[in-house]
Structures are given as C-alpha cells and as structure tokens.
Amino acid sequence: MKAKRGGQDKAKEHKFLEHWNVQPWPEQVDGDALLQDLAKHLIRYLVLPAKGDTAVALWILHTWVFDCFDITQRPRRAMRGN
C-alpha cells in the first residue's frame, strides 16, 4: 500500500495533521469559563434546542480529554424534555 501511495513517510502524515499537535496550556485552565465561552460561540453560529449549546460544548471538551480515561460515559438524552 505504501508503494501505491507514493511512499509517504510518517513525517508527511504528521505534517498533514499538524494542527492537531496541540501543546498543553502553560497555566491552569478555568473549565467553567472555557465551557461558557464554547457555548457562546456555538449559539452565535448554530441554531440549537434549549441547553443544546451546553451539551455540545461538553461533548467538545470530552473529545479533548477522551484519551485520559479508560472508560467514558455514553451520552444520554438527559437534556431532552427538561
């Protein structure tokens, strides 16, 4: 397969996804403030149901810490109908 792709090496693969090479923030991050900022940006560009901005912001944060845990909670429809 490597020969068919033109012999791409690992360096080229990493350069393609270079924007995902994120370094930890140097100071402690206020999680609540980050969540609120994400929610504000979401409602600026998306039409969401009530509390949908919070649900999507939590999901975004979850994707960034996913590798930190052995198991992860399955999303529930807790926001629906409340």
Secondary structure, 3 states (H helix, E strand, C coil): CCCCCCCCCHHHHHHHCHHHCCCCCCCCCCHHHHHHHHHHHHHHHCCCCCCHHHHHHHHHHHHHHHHHCCCCCCCCCCCCCC
